[in-house]
Amino acid sequence: MAFQNLSEHVQGNHFLRPGEIEAAMRAAGFAPKTWLFGDGTEAVIVGRRP
């Protein structure tokens, strides 16, 4: 499972932050790994089943 995420607010919408995605992946039984880029404003989070 993988997501690309922008951590910003657009028209009042909230995109999930990397920590929120990681927590959801852990709760679902995945082991997340996060790579930040774009000066920390973008992330790729990959979750693998252990």
Phi, psi and omega in degrees: 000133180217147178226146165250134189226134170257127182266077179211170179249128179235120179049042177082357179276149180244115173279144181295139176278158181308318180297325178291320178293317178301315180298318179295320178295317178299317180298332180269004176092012178263157173254105184278150172225133187240137173240122178261144174209182183062045183057033177084004181270349179229154182213151168242124180239123180244128178247131178239145174285129179292000000 
